[in-house]
């Protein structure tokens, strides 16, 4: 209950700030205000309250109860702020009465019944998407097989805040005093878990509201650009179900079907994500990404909100840079606020902030009030750099570098084009057709929306270029607006006459084109469903095991354990740190995992007691964690007898085959 109350207070704070600095989000012509007002209030409120809480937690970290003090004080501040702003924000209290609220909601539903039905179905589908892969069953926590790997750091970071005292923040899989991973979405989930929401409910609730906010804003942006409500619906459908040739290469790969039942049986029995391009079988391009990278939905919501905020300045033509009227800015406070918002979101999702800056840089070329864009960008970049310098704590981190070709097998220009065509199917030709149809007044947006795709194939921000896939997905999500416009235009072209037959033909053609564009994404839902679901197809995480309970109750928050490298473990579930967790997590975030791996091997491979003591004390760790994984790891050649002769055994569980030694 306290977690839900905290979230509601955050939304109120966001609403007050949106009404003050972005009032156009509360009065959108031709759209229900809730489609923009609520997502904007949620996005702003989470960023503002998240940063506030983190700062307070940092102040009280020395007590060992940083989260307890931080969430309590931040909650009290938001309650006071709500009390102080209520009268000014809503002068007429009568609108808050139950009857008035009910009538306002029902009026909006009566005016847009089909839209609300669609949004309700969408919320149900996305709710299934998130709860299907992260859930409790018979008192145990399960993570779907298709998302288990990324949930290693997600859950570890969440628990490091909710049951640990991870202030200043550091990476649980590579604790060195720095945090090179954008962690604030997980921190916010930790707030909600600390305040009483079970971890799956906390993460699934935040994820659902985030992605529903993004979908609402995508609908609003589509309608604002094209003036056609149907385009908003189609753009969301195209977002949900990706375009690719993978469905056709999967279904028509030479397999002989004896019957229609055999054809559909092959579809329904499939357990592997389809596709022929590198890593497509990971679910790298479909809805599994949003189930896996929960903070991406929140980042996408921020991008769409920023585009909508600057869209009124967009004129469609390339205004002269040297004319004073193209730079004249009327509402500087608005741009300062937007800059603070984007900069404050850098550690909620850094890649999305980069994408937003690139998109808005191109939009500025075609817009008035260019000085406002510059003010926004300057503040956002400055805040991002300041946070990066603080959280990196002097660690070298990652330097952006030019890397052409992404993961295309052939990294020539023609090879990249062939890769992109096979990966995305006919979506780009349809996008181009829609952009041409809507070129007048919107052509500049076409170029702006291409920027994240350009980043995908040219810029590496991490050691693993594969994670650039999110940039391409952002571009396609935005360019889908033009594809949706092309589809709706096909139906409209046949609807101009009075013939019902022609209208039917138009709808059929538009439907066929939409099916070609979405069939691969639709087929991907089957393996996603089959890789998660009940406990037999998911990975079990015991949040209340004997080992977890002992670590939580008998070790200091922030304790570091020398252990085998794990994706997830009782150490991480208890909110503590592994000296060297699963190497990929640290490596992809920019940490020097090679050096630390060598240090860990030195500790576990020595059979000399004095050398073991020297190396273990030198690591800065407090405990040695022995489990079956460590014993079986042949790279280490671990000898537990040496450890037992040097350090005292402080915990043992025969049932879980775990022993913990204190380093002293």
SVG drawing of the C-alpha trace seen along z (x, -y; Angstrom):
<svg xmlns="http://www.w3.org/2000/svg" viewBox="-22 -39 74 74">
<polyline fill="none" stroke="black" stroke-width="0.4" points="0.0,0.0 2.8,-2.4 4.5,-1.7 1.3,-2.5 0.8,-5.7 4.4,-6.7 3.8,-6.2 0.5,-8.2 2.3,-11.1 5.0,-11.0 2.3,-11.2 0.8,-14.2 4.1,-15.9 4.6,-15.2 1.1,-16.6 1.7,-19.8 5.0,-20.3 3.5,-19.4 0.6,-21.9 3.1,-24.6 5.7,-24.1 3.9,-22.0 0.2,-23.0 -0.3,-21.9 -0.2,-18.3 -3.4,-18.9 -5.4,-20.4 -4.7,-18.4 -7.0,-19.3 -9.0,-16.3 -7.5,-13.9 -8.6,-12.8 -6.3,-14.8 -5.6,-11.7 -3.6,-10.3 -0.9,-12.9 -1.5,-14.3 -1.2,-11.1 1.9,-9.7 3.6,-13.0 2.8,-13.3 4.0,-9.7 7.3,-10.2 8.1,-13.6 7.0,-12.4 9.1,-9.3 12.2,-11.1 11.7,-13.9 10.8,-11.7 13.4,-9.1 16.3,-11.7 14.9,-13.3 14.8,-10.0 18.2,-8.9 19.8,-12.2 18.1,-11.7 19.2,-8.1 22.7,-9.2 22.6,-11.7 21.4,-9.0 23.5,-6.1 25.9,-6.3 23.0,-5.0 22.9,-1.8 19.2,-2.5 19.5,-4.8 16.4,-3.5 14.3,-3.7 15.1,-7.3 15.2,-8.3 11.7,-6.9 10.2,-8.2 11.6,-11.8 10.9,-11.9 7.3,-10.7 6.8,-13.4 8.2,-16.1 5.7,-15.0 2.8,-14.9 3.7,-18.5 4.1,-19.5 0.7,-18.0 -1.0,-19.9 0.6,-23.2 -0.2,-22.8 -3.6,-21.2 -5.6,-24.5 -3.6,-26.3 -3.5,-23.3 -7.2,-22.5 -9.0,-25.7 -12.5,-24.1 -12.5,-21.3 -15.9,-20.1 -14.2,-18.3 -12.5,-16.0 -15.8,-14.7 -16.7,-11.2 -19.7,-12.1 -17.8,-14.8 -14.9,-12.5 -17.1,-9.7 -19.0,-12.0 -15.8,-13.4 -14.4,-9.9 -17.7,-8.6 -17.9,-11.7 -14.5,-11.0 -15.3,-7.3 -18.6,-8.2 -16.7,-10.5 -14.0,-7.9 -15.5,-4.4 -13.4,-2.5 -10.2,-4.1 -10.7,-3.2 -11.7,0.4 -8.4,0.6 -6.4,-0.8 -8.0,1.6 -7.1,4.6 -3.6,3.2 -3.2,2.9 -4.3,6.5 -1.9,7.7 1.1,5.8 0.1,6.9 0.3,10.5 3.6,9.8 5.2,8.6 3.6,10.9 4.2,14.0 7.9,13.8 8.3,12.5 5.9,13.9 5.4,15.8 4.1,19.3 3.3,21.2 5.4,18.8 8.5,18.9 9.8,16.3 10.3,17.3 11.9,15.6 11.1,16.6 13.8,18.4 13.8,15.8 14.6,12.9 16.6,14.7 20.0,13.4 19.2,9.7 17.2,10.1 20.4,11.1 21.6,7.5 18.1,6.1 17.1,8.2 20.5,7.8 20.4,4.0 16.8,3.8 17.6,5.9 20.8,4.0 18.6,1.0 15.4,2.6 17.2,4.8 20.7,3.5 22.2,0.1 23.8,-0.6 24.7,-4.2 26.7,-5.6 25.5,-3.1 27.8,-0.5 27.3,2.5 26.5,5.7 28.2,7.9 31.4,5.7 31.6,3.6 34.4,1.1 32.8,-2.1 31.4,-3.1 28.2,-2.6 28.5,-2.5 25.1,-1.1 21.9,-3.2 20.2,-2.0 17.6,-4.5 14.6,-2.5 15.7,0.4 16.3,-1.9 12.8,-3.1 11.5,0.5 13.6,1.0 11.8,-1.9 8.5,-0.3 9.7,3.1 11.1,1.5 7.7,-0.1 5.9,3.2 5.2,4.2 6.4,7.7 9.3,7.4 7.4,8.9 4.4,6.6 6.7,3.6 8.6,4.2 5.6,5.3 3.6,2.3 6.3,-0.2 6.9,1.6 3.2,1.7 2.6,-2.0 5.8,-2.9 5.0,-1.1 1.3,-2.1 2.5,-5.7 4.8,-5.2 1.9,-3.7 -0.5,-6.6 2.1,-9.1 2.8,-7.3 -0.9,-7.4 -1.0,-11.1 2.1,-11.9 0.7,-9.9 -2.6,-11.8 -0.9,-15.2 1.3,-14.5 -1.3,-12.9 -4.6,-14.2 -6.0,-10.6 -6.9,-8.6 -6.7,-5.3 -3.0,-6.0 -2.4,-6.0 -4.0,-2.6 -2.1,-1.1 1.2,-2.6 0.8,-0.9 0.0,2.5 3.1,2.1 5.1,1.3 3.9,4.5 4.5,6.9 7.7,6.3 8.2,6.4 10.6,9.0 10.9,11.7 11.5,14.2 7.9,15.5 8.1,16.4 11.6,18.0 10.4,20.0 7.1,21.2 8.3,21.7 11.7,23.2 11.0,26.4 9.0,28.1 6.2,30.2 2.8,29.8 0.4,32.7 -2.5,30.6 -3.6,27.2 -3.4,28.7 0.3,29.5 0.9,26.0 -0.5,24.4 0.9,27.1 4.4,26.1 3.6,22.5 2.1,23.4 4.9,25.9 7.7,23.5 9.9,22.7 12.6,20.6 12.4,17.0 12.4,17.0 14.8,15.3 18.1,15.8 20.1,12.7 22.7,12.8 21.2,13.1 17.6,13.0 17.0,16.2 17.6,14.3 14.3,12.4 16.5,9.3 13.9,7.5 10.5,8.4 8.4,7.8 10.8,9.9 13.1,6.9 10.5,4.9 9.9,7.8 13.6,8.1 14.8,4.5 12.0,3.0 13.5,-0.5 13.3,-0.8 9.6,-1.4 10.2,-4.3 12.9,-5.7 10.7,-5.5 8.0,-7.4 10.5,-10.1 11.5,-10.4 7.9,-10.7 7.1,-13.2 10.1,-15.4 9.1,-15.1 5.5,-16.2 6.8,-19.1 8.9,-20.5 6.4,-19.5 4.5,-22.9 7.7,-24.6 8.2,-22.3 7.2,-24.1 8.3,-21.5 10.6,-23.8 14.3,-24.5 14.2,-28.0 17.2,-30.2 19.7,-29.9 20.7,-33.5 17.3,-35.1 16.7,-36.3 13.0,-35.2 14.1,-31.5 16.1,-31.9 13.8,-34.1 12.6,-32.2 9.5,-33.2 9.3,-30.7 12.8,-30.0 11.5,-28.4 9.9,-25.7 13.2,-24.7 15.1,-24.8 12.5,-22.4 12.7,-20.1 16.5,-20.2 16.4,-19.3 14.0,-16.5 16.1,-14.9 19.3,-15.4 17.8,-14.0 16.7,-10.9 20.3,-10.0 20.6,-7.2 17.0,-6.0 18.0,-5.2 21.0,-6.9 20.6,-5.5 17.2,-7.0 18.5,-10.4 21.1,-10.1 18.5,-9.2 16.2,-12.0 19.0,-14.6 19.8,-13.3 16.2,-13.5 15.6,-16.9 18.8,-18.2 17.4,-17.5 14.0,-18.8 15.6,-22.1 16.8,-22.6 13.2,-22.7 11.8,-24.6 11.5,-28.1 12.8,-29.1 16.1,-27.3 17.6,-29.0 15.1,-27.0 16.4,-23.8 20.0,-24.9 19.1,-25.7 17.4,-22.4 20.4,-20.4 23.0,-22.4 21.3,-21.6 20.6,-18.0 24.2,-17.3 25.6,-19.2 23.5,-17.2 24.4,-13.9 28.1,-14.6 27.9,-15.6 26.0,-12.5 28.4,-10.3 31.4,-11.9 29.8,-11.3 28.6,-7.8 31.7,-6.6 33.8,-7.7 36.9,-8.1 36.5,-4.8 37.6,-5.0 34.2,-3.7 33.5,-3.6 34.6,-6.0 32.2,-6.3 33.8,-5.0 32.9,-4.8 32.0,-1.3 30.3,-0.8 28.0,2.1 26.5,3.1 26.2,6.9 25.7,7.3 27.8,10.2 29.0,8.1 30.0,4.7 30.1,3.0 27.4,0.5 25.7,3.0 26.0,5.7 24.4,3.5 21.6,2.7 20.9,6.4 21.1,7.1 18.6,4.4 16.2,5.5 16.2,9.1 15.9,8.0 13.0,5.5 11.2,6.8 9.3,4.3 8.7,1.8 11.2,-0.8 9.6,-0.9 6.2,-1.3 7.6,-4.0 9.1,-5.9 5.7,-5.7 3.9,-7.1 6.6,-9.8 6.2,-10.9 2.4,-11.0 2.8,-13.2 6.0,-15.0 4.5,-18.5 4.9,-19.6 6.4,-16.3 9.4,-15.5 11.8,-16.9 10.4,-14.4 11.2,-11.6 14.9,-12.6 14.8,-13.2 13.3,-9.8 16.1,-8.2 18.8,-9.4 18.7,-6.5 18.9,-4.1 22.0,-5.9 23.5,-5.6 22.9,-1.9 25.2,-1.3 27.9,-3.9 28.4,-4.5 29.4,-2.1 28.7,-3.2 29.5,0.1 32.0,2.9 29.0,5.0 27.8,3.4 24.7,5.7 23.0,3.5 22.7,0.8 19.6,2.7 17.5,0.5 18.4,-2.5 17.1,-0.8 13.9,0.2 13.4,-3.4 13.7,-4.6 11.3,-2.0 8.8,-2.8 8.7,-6.4 8.9,-5.7 6.0,-3.3 3.8,-6.4 4.5,-7.0 4.0,-3.3 0.7,-3.4 -0.3,-6.5 0.4,-4.6 -1.8,-1.7 -4.7,-4.0 -4.3,-5.9 -4.8,-2.7 -8.1,-2.2 -9.1,-5.8 -8.3,-5.9 -11.1,-3.3 -13.4,-4.9 -13.9,-8.1 -16.6,-6.6 -20.0,-5.5 -19.4,-1.8 -19.4,0.5 -17.5,3.0 -14.7,0.6 -14.6,-0.4 -14.3,3.3 -11.5,3.8 -9.6,0.9 -10.0,2.3 -8.9,5.7 -5.8,4.3 -4.9,2.3 -5.4,5.3 -3.3,7.5 -0.4,5.0 -0.7,4.7 -0.6,8.5 2.5,8.7 4.2,6.2 3.2,7.8 3.1,11.6 6.7,12.2 6.0,10.3 2.8,12.2 4.6,15.5 7.2,14.5 4.6,14.4 4.4,18.2 8.0,18.9 7.9,16.1 4.9,17.8 6.5,21.2 9.8,20.1 8.2,18.6 4.8,19.4 4.6,21.8 7.5,22.8 8.6,25.7 9.6,23.3 11.2,20.6 14.2,20.1 13.6,20.4 14.9,17.7 14.5,18.5 14.0,15.1 13.6,16.7 16.1,19.5 18.1,20.4 21.2,18.8 19.5,15.6 18.0,15.2 21.3,15.7 23.2,13.3 20.5,10.6 20.5,11.0 24.2,11.5 26.2,9.5 26.5,5.8 24.8,4.1 27.5,3.6 29.4,6.7 31.4,8.2 31.7,12.0 34.4,13.9 32.5,16.5 32.1,18.3 30.7,16.0 26.9,16.1 24.0,14.6 22.0,14.7 22.7,16.1 21.6,15.9 24.3,13.3 22.7,11.0 19.1,11.8 20.2,10.7 21.2,7.3 25.0,7.9 27.7,7.9 29.8,10.5 33.4,9.5 33.1,10.8 29.7,11.8 28.9,13.1 31.7,11.6 29.5,10.4 27.5,8.0 30.6,6.2 32.3,6.3 29.4,4.9 29.0,2.1 32.6,1.0 34.4,2.6 37.9,4.2 36.7,7.8 39.9,9.4 42.0,8.1 39.4,8.9 38.9,12.4 42.7,13.0 42.6,11.8 39.7,14.1 41.4,17.1 44.5,16.3 42.5,16.5 40.7,19.7 43.5,21.5 46.1,21.2 46.6,24.0 48.9,22.0 47.2,20.7 49.3,17.6 49.0,16.6 45.2,17.2 45.0,14.9 47.0,12.2 45.0,12.3 41.6,12.5 42.4,9.5 43.8,7.6 40.5,8.0 38.6,6.0 36.0,8.7 34.5,9.8 33.4,13.4 34.2,16.4 31.1,18.1 31.5,21.8 28.8,23.7 28.7,26.5 29.4,24.1 32.7,23.0 33.7,26.6 33.0,27.7 34.6,24.8 37.7,26.3 39.2,22.9 39.8,22.3 40.8,25.7 39.4,24.6 40.6,26.4 38.1,25.8 40.4,27.4 42.9,24.6 40.1,22.0 38.8,23.9 42.3,23.9 42.6,20.1 39.2,18.6 36.4,19.4 33.3,21.0 30.3,18.8 27.5,20.4 26.7,23.8 23.7,25.3 23.7,29.0 20.3,28.7 21.6,25.9 25.2,27.1 26.5,23.7 29.3,22.7 30.4,19.2 33.8,18.3 34.6,14.9 37.7,13.2 39.8,11.9"/>
</svg>
